[in-house]
């Protein structure tokens, strides 16, 4: 288990959800962002997923408020999805992982950073075991 969460990270929707709900893992990520230990990136697709997940769990108004606050914080840079299409589609062609995960991996690759997911998802673990990815994959659960 790693002690400090640090470095350049492409955040998957799952990590954004942990951050938004202030789970113990999300609080660690927030503190690392505030202390400048983490330089965070995400995709437009992950922000879209975050909005609808929060909307389903809370409400449209609460989702809008929380996501807007997150974006206004300036702690996370939103990567242009258009520039990731080729790389994300290549991952999706070759791998049995979600399209959103493919965009996160493509962003990590383009930005020369690690991809951060909240927890070990079955499809990611299986694909990593089958053939390692060309980017480092980290899991927020390892920092709790």
N, CA, C and O atoms as a DFTB+ gen file, in Angstrom:
576 C
 N C O
     1  1       0.838      -1.178       0.000
     2  2       0.000       0.000       0.000
     3  2       0.891       1.251       0.000
     4  3       1.884       1.327       0.723
     5  1       0.517       2.198      -0.807
     6  2       1.273       3.433      -0.908
     7  2       0.816       4.399       0.162
     8  3      -0.349       4.395       0.560
     9  1       1.740       5.230       0.628
    10  2       1.403       6.171       1.692
    11  2       0.819       7.467       1.164
    12  3      -0.197       7.950       1.664
    13  1       1.463       8.026       0.155
    14  2       1.045       9.329      -0.339
    15  2       0.498       9.251      -1.748
    16  3       1.059       8.587      -2.619
    17  1      -0.590       9.933      -1.947
    18  2      -1.166      10.077      -3.271
    19  2      -0.527      11.313      -3.874
    20  3      -0.679      12.412      -3.341
    21  1       0.188      11.146      -4.983
    22  2       0.880      12.283      -5.566
    23  2       1.132      12.055      -7.046
    24  3       1.005      10.939      -7.550
    25  1       1.491      13.130      -7.732
    26  2       1.857      13.060      -9.136
    27  2       0.769      13.547     -10.064
    28  3      -0.244      14.106      -9.646
    29  1       1.015      13.316     -11.331
    30  2       0.061      13.685     -12.376
    31  2      -0.895      12.520     -12.592
    32  3      -0.466      11.401     -12.875
    33  1      -2.200      12.787     -12.458
    34  2      -3.189      11.716     -12.522
    35  2      -4.348      12.061     -13.438
    36  3      -4.862      13.179     -13.413
    37  1      -4.754      11.091     -14.247
    38  2      -5.985      11.185     -15.024
    39  2      -7.065      10.502     -14.192
    40  3      -6.987       9.301     -13.933
    41  1      -8.067      11.264     -13.777
    42  2      -9.088      10.739     -12.875
    43  2     -10.252      10.120     -13.639
    44  3     -10.863      10.762     -14.493
    45  1     -10.543       8.887     -13.324
    46  2     -11.723       8.198     -13.838
    47  2     -12.949       8.718     -13.097
    48  3     -12.825       9.313     -12.027
    49  1     -14.110       8.499     -13.654
    50  2     -15.361       8.915     -13.014
    51  2     -15.463       8.370     -11.597
    52  3     -15.934       9.066     -10.698
    53  1     -15.031       7.141     -11.392
    54  2     -15.145       6.534     -10.060
    55  2     -14.364       7.326      -9.017
    56  3     -14.820       7.473      -7.883
    57  1     -13.197       7.835      -9.387
    58  2     -12.413       8.658      -8.462
    59  2     -13.112       9.999      -8.216
    60  3     -13.093      10.520      -7.101
    61  1     -13.725      10.548      -9.259
    62  2     -14.473      11.807      -9.102
    63  2     -15.677      11.622      -8.182
    64  3     -16.019      12.517      -7.410
    65  1     -16.311      10.469      -8.269
    66  2     -17.459      10.177      -7.393
    67  2     -16.995      10.121      -5.936
    68  3     -17.644      10.680      -5.052
    69  1     -15.880       9.450      -5.691
    70  2     -15.338       9.383      -4.327
    71  2     -15.024      10.787      -3.815
    72  3     -15.315      11.111      -2.664
    73  1     -14.446      11.598      -4.652
    74  2     -14.112      12.980      -4.298
    75  2     -15.375      13.777      -3.984
    76  3     -15.429      14.488      -2.981
    77  1     -16.368      13.662      -4.820
    78  2     -17.607      14.424      -4.671
    79  2     -18.408      14.003      -3.446
    80  3     -19.036      14.842      -2.800
    81  1     -18.392      12.721      -3.122
    82  2     -19.132      12.233      -1.954
    83  2     -18.308      12.294      -0.665
    84  3     -18.789      11.908       0.400
    85  1     -17.081      12.774      -0.762
    86  2     -16.206      12.909       0.411
    87  2     -16.084      11.611       1.205
    88  3     -16.170      11.607       2.433
    89  1     -15.882      10.514       0.483
    90  2     -15.592       9.249       1.155
    91  2     -14.191       9.367       1.753
    92  3     -13.498      10.356       1.511
    93  1     -13.774       8.382       2.520
    94  2     -12.424       8.469       3.095
    95  2     -11.372       8.558       1.993
    96  3     -10.410       9.316       2.109
    97  1     -11.554       7.790       0.935
    98  2     -10.615       7.858      -0.191
    99  2     -10.728       9.203      -0.901
   100  3      -9.719       9.784      -1.302
   101  1     -11.945       9.694      -1.056
   102  2     -12.162      10.985      -1.689
   103  2     -11.541      12.126      -0.912
   104  3     -11.032      13.082      -1.497
   105  1     -11.583      12.026       0.410
   106  2     -10.966      13.055       1.256
   107  2      -9.454      13.047       1.078
   108  3      -8.832      14.109       1.039
   109  1      -8.855      11.862       0.969
   110  2      -7.408      11.776       0.725
   111  2      -7.054      12.440      -0.608
   112  3      -6.057      13.155      -0.710
   113  1      -7.874      12.198      -1.616
   114  2      -7.633      12.813      -2.915
   115  2      -7.792      14.327      -2.819
   116  3      -6.966      15.066      -3.353
   117  1      -8.825      14.792      -2.156
   118  2      -9.045      16.235      -1.996
   119  2      -7.862      16.896      -1.292
   120  3      -7.392      17.951      -1.716
   121  1      -7.389      16.278      -0.226
   122  2      -6.254      16.845       0.505
   123  2      -4.994      16.888      -0.364
   124  3      -4.237      17.857      -0.319
   125  1      -4.778      15.840      -1.147
   126  2      -3.617      15.824      -2.041
   127  2      -3.732      16.919      -3.101
   128  3      -2.732      17.530      -3.475
   129  1      -4.936      17.164      -3.577
   130  2      -5.162      18.250      -4.538
   131  2      -4.899      19.603      -3.890
   132  3      -4.215      20.450      -4.463
   133  1      -5.444      19.800      -2.696
   134  2      -5.282      21.080      -1.998
   135  2      -3.826      21.358      -1.657
   136  3      -3.387      22.507      -1.705
   137  1      -3.077      20.321      -1.313
   138  2      -1.667      20.477      -0.941
   139  2      -0.756      20.575      -2.161
   140  3       0.451      20.775      -2.025
   141  1      -1.334      20.433      -3.348
   142  2      -0.540      20.520      -4.566
   143  2       0.281      19.278      -4.848
   144  3       1.209      19.320      -5.655
   145  1      -0.046      18.174      -4.196
   146  2       0.682      16.920      -4.416
   147  2       0.223      16.218      -5.685
   148  3       0.967      15.446      -6.291
   149  1      -1.025      16.501      -6.078
   150  2      -1.609      15.874      -7.258
   151  2      -1.969      16.943      -8.268
   152  3      -2.572      17.965      -7.939
   153  1      -1.583      16.680      -9.511
   154  2      -2.009      17.484     -10.659
   155  2      -3.020      16.609     -11.389
   156  3      -2.657      15.579     -11.958
   157  1      -4.281      17.015     -11.373
   158  2      -5.357      16.140     -11.844
   159  2      -5.950      16.582     -13.172
   160  3      -6.108      17.770     -13.452
   161  1      -6.270      15.579     -13.976
   162  2      -6.906      15.762     -15.279
   163  2      -8.106      14.822     -15.342
   164  3      -8.133      13.795     -14.664
   165  1      -9.071      15.167     -16.135
   166  2     -10.174      14.255     -16.410
   167  2     -10.724      14.576     -17.785
   168  3     -10.282      15.523     -18.435
   169  1     -11.686      13.789     -18.225
   170  2     -12.265      13.992     -19.547
   171  2     -13.675      14.562     -19.432
   172  3     -14.317      14.493     -18.385
   173  1     -14.125      15.121     -20.535
   174  2     -15.503      15.611     -20.610
   175  2     -16.482      14.458     -20.376
   176  3     -17.542      14.647     -19.778
   177  1     -16.122      13.272     -20.849
   178  2     -16.974      12.099     -20.671
   179  2     -17.110      11.735     -19.192
   180  3     -18.195      11.365     -18.743
   181  1     -16.024      11.836     -18.438
   182  2     -16.095      11.548     -17.007
   183  2     -16.948      12.584     -16.271
   184  3     -17.667      12.241     -15.333
   185  1     -16.871      13.834     -16.689
   186  2     -17.712      14.862     -16.074
   187  2     -19.178      14.582     -16.394
   188  3     -20.045      14.770     -15.541
   189  1     -19.459      14.137     -17.609
   190  2     -20.825      13.770     -17.989
   191  2     -21.328      12.622     -17.129
   192  3     -22.444      12.667     -16.609
   193  1     -20.502      11.595     -16.981
   194  2     -20.884      10.458     -16.131
   195  2     -21.096      10.900     -14.687
   196  3     -22.056      10.477     -14.043
   197  1     -20.214      11.740     -14.181
   198  2     -20.335      12.227     -12.812
   199  2     -21.669      12.940     -12.628
   200  3     -22.363      12.714     -11.636
   201  1     -22.031      13.796     -13.577
   202  2     -23.302      14.529     -13.477
   203  2     -24.492      13.582     -13.402
   204  3     -25.373      13.770     -12.563
   205  1     -24.535      12.561     -14.266
   206  2     -25.719      11.707     -14.240
   207  2     -25.729      10.761     -13.040
   208  3     -26.801      10.429     -12.534
   209  1     -24.567      10.323     -12.580
   210  2     -24.528       9.483     -11.378
   211  2     -25.025      10.280     -10.168
   212  3     -25.842       9.786      -9.391
   213  1     -24.539      11.490     -10.013
   214  2     -24.995      12.334      -8.900
   215  2     -26.473      12.660      -9.031
   216  3     -27.192      12.683      -8.032
   217  1     -26.932      12.909     -10.240
   218  2     -28.341      13.206     -10.465
   219  2     -29.209      12.026     -10.035
   220  3     -30.225      12.218      -9.368
   221  1     -28.827      10.833     -10.403
   222  2     -29.600       9.635     -10.044
   223  2     -29.583       9.384      -8.540
   224  3     -30.590       8.962      -7.972
   225  1     -28.455       9.638      -7.895
   226  2     -28.338       9.373      -6.455
   227  2     -28.903      10.503      -5.599
   228  3     -29.415      10.262      -4.506
   229  1     -28.810      11.727      -6.095
   230  2     -29.202      12.890      -5.285
   231  2     -30.368      13.622      -5.936
   232  3     -31.526      13.389      -5.588
   233  1     -30.068      14.491      -6.864
   234  2     -31.069      15.232      -7.636
   235  2     -30.331      16.005      -8.717
   236  3     -29.109      16.145      -8.671
   237  1     -31.073      16.498      -9.677
   238  2     -30.451      17.293     -10.732
   239  2     -29.822      18.559     -10.158
   240  3     -28.708      18.928     -10.527
   241  1     -30.537      19.215      -9.263
   242  2     -30.014      20.457      -8.672
   243  2     -28.742      20.201      -7.866
   244  3     -27.772      20.950      -7.981
   245  1     -28.743      19.149      -7.056
   246  2     -27.563      18.826      -6.244
   247  2     -26.392      18.405      -7.128
   248  3     -25.245      18.766      -6.863
   249  1     -26.686      17.644      -8.173
   250  2     -25.646      17.249      -9.118
   251  2     -25.008      18.474      -9.760
   252  3     -23.784      18.585      -9.827
   253  1     -25.830      19.373     -10.221
   254  2     -25.336      20.595     -10.860
   255  2     -24.469      21.390      -9.897
   256  3     -23.388      21.850     -10.264
   257  1     -24.939      21.550      -8.672
   258  2     -24.193      22.334      -7.683
   259  2     -22.832      21.702      -7.373
   260  3     -21.810      22.389      -7.370
   261  1     -22.825      20.413      -7.118
   262  2     -21.570      19.747      -6.753
   263  2     -20.560      19.728      -7.893
   264  3     -19.376      19.989      -7.678
   265  1     -21.015      19.422      -9.094
   266  2     -20.090      19.363     -10.227
   267  2     -19.585      20.765     -10.564
   268  3     -18.402      20.947     -10.854
   269  1     -20.470      21.745     -10.528
   270  2     -20.033      23.116     -10.802
   271  2     -18.976      23.578      -9.796
   272  3     -17.995      24.218     -10.175
   273  1     -19.172      23.257      -8.527
   274  2     -18.179      23.620      -7.503
   275  2     -16.844      22.933      -7.772
   276  3     -15.784      23.545      -7.642
   277  1     -16.904      21.673      -8.143
   278  2     -15.682      20.934      -8.447
   279  2     -14.941      21.593      -9.609
   280  3     -13.729      21.799      -9.541
   281  1     -15.664      21.918     -10.664
   282  2     -15.034      22.525     -11.832
   283  2     -14.502      23.921     -11.532
   284  3     -13.440      24.302     -12.023
   285  1     -15.232      24.677     -10.731
   286  2     -14.810      26.032     -10.369
   287  2     -13.608      26.037      -9.432
   288  3     -12.920      27.051      -9.318
   289  1     -13.348      24.916      -8.761
   290  2     -12.226      24.846      -7.821
   291  2     -10.886      25.028      -8.524
   292  3      -9.919      25.493      -7.921
   293  1     -10.835      24.663      -9.791
   294  2      -9.588      24.770     -10.536
   295  2      -8.593      23.655     -10.258
   296  3      -7.477      23.678     -10.776
   297  1      -8.982      22.687      -9.451
   298  2      -8.071      21.590      -9.110
   299  2      -7.962      20.530     -10.202
   300  3      -7.027      19.728     -10.204
   301  1      -8.913      20.528     -11.126
   302  2      -8.936      19.494     -12.155
   303  2      -8.993      20.145     -13.537
   304  3      -9.824      21.018     -13.789
   305  1      -8.109      19.713     -14.418
   306  2      -8.075      20.197     -15.793
   307  2      -8.902      19.233     -16.643
   308  3      -8.726      18.017     -16.567
   309  1      -9.800      19.784     -17.447
   310  2     -10.640      18.959     -18.312
   311  2      -9.957      18.821     -19.672
   312  3      -9.730      19.807     -20.372
   313  1      -9.639      17.587     -20.027
   314  2      -9.006      17.326     -21.317
   315  2     -10.028      17.337     -22.432
   316  3     -11.166      16.904     -22.247
   317  1      -9.628      17.829     -23.581
   318  2     -10.485      17.868     -24.755
   319  2     -10.711      16.448     -25.273
   320  3      -9.763      15.763     -25.657
   321  1     -11.945      16.018     -25.282
   322  2     -12.275      14.664     -25.691
   323  2     -11.941      14.409     -27.155
   324  3     -11.500      13.316     -27.510
   325  1     -12.146      15.401     -27.998
   326  2     -11.917      15.217     -29.434
   327  2     -10.497      14.728     -29.713
   328  3     -10.292      13.852     -30.554
   329  1      -9.534      15.284     -29.020
   330  2      -8.137      14.902     -29.266
   331  2      -7.817      13.487     -28.772
   332  3      -6.745      12.958     -29.067
   333  1      -8.729      12.879     -28.030
   334  2      -8.498      11.543     -27.480
   335  2      -9.215      10.436     -28.253
   336  3      -9.042       9.254     -27.954
   337  1     -10.014      10.820     -29.242
   338  2     -10.875       9.847     -29.931
   339  2     -10.091       8.679     -30.516
   340  3     -10.467       7.525     -30.309
   341  1      -9.025       8.949     -31.230
   342  2      -8.271       7.866     -31.874
   343  2      -7.716       6.893     -30.835
   344  3      -7.886       5.680     -30.953
   345  1      -7.062       7.431     -29.835
   346  2      -6.441       6.587     -28.820
   347  2      -7.499       5.813     -28.016
   348  3      -7.328       4.624     -27.747
   349  1      -8.584       6.486     -27.636
   350  2      -9.646       5.822     -26.877
   351  2     -10.304       4.714     -27.703
   352  3     -10.612       3.643     -27.180
   353  1     -10.515       4.978     -28.987
   354  2     -11.138       3.950     -29.827
   355  2     -10.208       2.759     -30.025
   356  3     -10.667       1.624     -30.156
   357  1      -8.901       3.016     -30.048
   358  2      -7.934       1.920     -30.148
   359  2      -8.004       1.031     -28.902
   360  3      -8.026      -0.196     -29.001
   361  1      -8.038       1.676     -27.722
   362  2      -8.184       0.892     -26.486
   363  2      -9.472       0.068     -26.525
   364  3      -9.470      -1.112     -26.176
   365  1     -10.567       0.696     -26.952
   366  2     -11.864       0.014     -26.956
   367  2     -11.865      -1.149     -27.943
   368  3     -12.475      -2.187     -27.688
   369  1     -11.188      -0.975     -29.056
   370  2     -11.085      -2.041     -30.049
   371  2     -10.328      -3.239     -29.483
   372  3     -10.704      -4.388     -29.714
   373  1      -9.268      -2.961     -28.748
   374  2      -8.373      -4.007     -28.272
   375  2      -8.712      -4.556     -26.894
   376  3      -8.247      -5.635     -26.526
   377  1      -9.519      -3.826     -26.130
   378  2      -9.732      -4.177     -24.723
   379  2     -11.215      -4.252     -24.367
   380  3     -12.042      -3.539     -24.935
   381  1     -11.531      -5.126     -23.420
   382  2     -12.904      -5.274     -22.938
   383  2     -13.114      -4.415     -21.688
   384  3     -13.363      -4.934     -20.599
   385  1     -13.009      -3.097     -21.860
   386  2     -13.266      -2.143     -20.780
   387  2     -14.238      -1.087     -21.303
   388  3     -14.437      -0.955     -22.511
   389  1     -14.838      -0.341     -20.382
   390  2     -15.845       0.638     -20.777
   391  2     -15.237       1.751     -21.627
   392  3     -14.038       2.024     -21.562
   393  1     -16.083       2.378     -22.416
   394  2     -15.629       3.485     -23.255
   395  2     -15.086       4.620     -22.398
   396  3     -14.070       5.223     -22.743
   397  1     -15.746       4.916     -21.291
   398  2     -15.262       5.978     -20.398
   399  2     -13.876       5.638     -19.850
   400  3     -13.016       6.513     -19.754
   401  1     -13.656       4.377     -19.492
   402  2     -12.334       3.951     -19.028
   403  2     -11.303       4.126     -20.142
   404  3     -10.166       4.517     -19.878
   405  1     -11.687       3.843     -21.364
   406  2     -10.775       4.006     -22.503
   407  2     -10.379       5.466     -22.674
   408  3      -9.225       5.760     -22.983
   409  1     -11.317       6.382     -22.478
   410  2     -10.986       7.799     -22.568
   411  2     -10.053       8.218     -21.431
   412  3      -9.142       9.018     -21.643
   413  1     -10.271       7.687     -20.236
   414  2      -9.378       7.986     -19.113
   415  2      -7.965       7.480     -19.408
   416  3      -6.984       8.181     -19.162
   417  1      -7.870       6.270     -19.932
   418  2      -6.565       5.703     -20.280
   419  2      -5.896       6.506     -21.398
   420  3      -4.687       6.734     -21.365
   421  1      -6.678       6.930     -22.377
   422  2      -6.135       7.736     -23.472
   423  2      -5.624       9.077     -22.954
   424  3      -4.580       9.561     -23.391
   425  1      -6.362       9.676     -22.021
   426  2      -5.918      10.939     -21.428
   427  2      -4.624      10.735     -20.642
   428  3      -3.706      11.550     -20.733
   429  1      -4.551       9.662     -19.882
   430  2      -3.334       9.369     -19.122
   431  2      -2.150       9.194     -20.073
   432  3      -1.062       9.710     -19.821
   433  1      -2.365       8.477     -21.145
   434  2      -1.298       8.254     -22.120
   435  2      -0.859       9.571     -22.748
   436  3       0.335       9.866     -22.804
   437  1      -1.815      10.361     -23.219
   438  2      -1.477      11.637     -23.870
   439  2      -0.801      12.610     -22.909
   440  3       0.090      13.362     -23.303
   441  1      -1.226      12.594     -21.651
   442  2      -0.708      13.542     -20.658
   443  2       0.508      13.010     -19.909
   444  3       1.016      13.675     -19.006
   445  1       0.966      11.850     -20.262
   446  2       2.108      11.206     -19.593
   447  2       1.903      11.155     -18.089
   448  3       2.751      11.590     -17.310
   449  1       0.765      10.617     -17.705
   450  2       0.474      10.489     -16.279
   451  2      -0.169       9.128     -16.010
   452  3      -0.378       8.339     -16.931
   453  1      -0.473       8.868     -14.764
   454  2      -1.119       7.624     -14.366
   455  2      -2.632       7.794     -14.403
   456  3      -3.146       8.899     -14.229
   457  1      -3.338       6.699     -14.628
   458  2      -4.804       6.699     -14.582
   459  2      -5.231       6.270     -13.183
   460  3      -4.759       5.256     -12.669
   461  1      -6.126       7.046     -12.567
   462  2      -6.583       6.741     -11.211
   463  2      -8.048       6.335     -11.220
   464  3      -8.921       7.100     -11.630
   465  1      -8.298       5.116     -10.761
   466  2      -9.642       4.577     -10.606
   467  2      -9.895       4.399      -9.118
   468  3      -8.951       4.233      -8.347
   469  1     -11.142       4.429      -8.710
   470  2     -11.462       4.310      -7.283
   471  2     -11.085       2.935      -6.745
   472  3     -10.471       2.818      -5.685
   473  1     -11.457       1.909      -7.482
   474  2     -11.200       0.549      -7.003
   475  2     -10.938      -0.386      -8.177
   476  3     -11.157      -0.032      -9.336
   477  1     -10.482      -1.543      -7.865
   478  2     -10.173      -2.537      -8.890
   479  2     -11.474      -3.057      -9.506
   480  3     -12.214      -3.819      -8.884
   481  1     -11.726      -2.638     -10.710
   482  2     -12.902      -3.103     -11.433
   483  2     -12.524      -4.389     -12.163
   484  3     -11.425      -4.516     -12.702
   485  1     -13.449      -5.329     -12.167
   486  2     -13.176      -6.651     -12.719
   487  2     -12.618      -6.586     -14.139
   488  3     -11.631      -7.254     -14.446
   489  1     -13.240      -5.791     -15.005
   490  2     -12.791      -5.757     -16.393
   491  2     -11.378      -5.191     -16.527
   492  3     -10.597      -5.671     -17.348
   493  1     -11.050      -4.194     -15.742
   494  2      -9.696      -3.616     -15.788
   495  2      -8.655      -4.612     -15.290
   496  3      -7.583      -4.751     -15.880
   497  1      -8.977      -5.295     -14.211
   498  2      -8.049      -6.283     -13.647
   499  2      -7.813      -7.411     -14.647
   500  3      -6.671      -7.809     -14.879
   501  1      -8.882      -7.922     -15.232
   502  2      -8.747      -9.009     -16.201
   503  2      -7.934      -8.580     -17.416
   504  3      -7.083      -9.330     -17.894
   505  1      -8.193      -7.384     -17.912
   506  2      -7.448      -6.893     -19.072
   507  2      -5.974      -6.655     -18.742
   508  3      -5.101      -6.900     -19.575
   509  1      -5.700      -6.183     -17.541
   510  2      -4.319      -5.962     -17.120
   511  2      -3.576      -7.291     -17.011
   512  3      -2.402      -7.388     -17.368
   513  1      -4.269      -8.307     -16.515
   514  2      -3.658      -9.629     -16.403
   515  2      -3.422     -10.251     -17.774
   516  3      -2.422     -10.934     -17.996
   517  1      -4.347     -10.006     -18.682
   518  2      -4.223     -10.540     -20.037
   519  2      -3.040      -9.909     -20.761
   520  3      -2.249     -10.592     -21.412
   521  1      -2.938      -8.586     -20.630
   522  2      -1.858      -7.840     -21.280
   523  2      -1.741      -6.493     -20.577
   524  3      -2.720      -5.749     -20.508
   525  1      -0.574      -6.170     -20.060
   526  2      -0.417      -4.892     -19.357
   527  2      -0.760      -3.705     -20.263
   528  3      -0.521      -3.733     -21.470
   529  1      -1.319      -2.674     -19.655
   530  2      -1.616      -1.439     -20.375
   531  2      -0.331      -0.645     -20.565
   532  3       0.673      -0.896     -19.897
   533  1      -0.372       0.303     -21.472
   534  2       0.798       1.144     -21.731
   535  2       0.828       2.389     -20.858
   536  3       1.629       3.295     -21.090
   537  1      -0.040       2.437     -19.859
   538  2      -0.033       3.500     -18.850
   539  2      -0.137       2.849     -17.475
   540  3      -0.663       1.745     -17.332
   541  1       0.366       3.544     -16.481
   542  2       0.247       3.035     -15.111
   543  2      -1.178       3.240     -14.624
   544  3      -1.758       4.310     -14.808
   545  1      -1.734       2.215     -14.006
   546  2      -3.081       2.291     -13.451
   547  2      -2.973       2.208     -11.939
   548  3      -2.389       1.272     -11.394
   549  1      -3.541       3.197     -11.272
   550  2      -3.559       3.255      -9.813
   551  2      -4.993       3.148      -9.319
   552  3      -5.947       3.417     -10.049
   553  1      -5.121       2.745      -8.054
   554  2      -6.441       2.603      -7.453
   555  2      -6.497       3.372      -6.153
   556  3      -5.657       3.192      -5.271
   557  1      -7.482       4.217      -6.043
   558  2      -7.654       5.072      -4.858
   559  2      -7.788       4.231      -3.597
   560  3      -7.367       4.661      -2.523
   561  1      -8.366       3.038      -3.708
   562  2      -8.529       2.183      -2.540
   563  2      -7.193       1.803      -1.902
   564  3      -7.158       1.435      -0.728
   565  1      -6.111       1.885      -2.644
   566  2      -4.782       1.578      -2.097
   567  2      -4.248       2.682      -1.201
   568  3      -3.239       2.487      -0.523
   569  1      -4.891       3.817      -1.184
   570  2      -4.415       4.965      -0.401
   571  2      -5.257       5.209       0.842
   572  3      -5.033       6.185       1.559
   573  1      -6.219       4.338       1.106
   574  2      -7.092       4.496       2.283
   575  2      -6.374       4.049       3.531
   576  3      -6.940       4.104       4.622
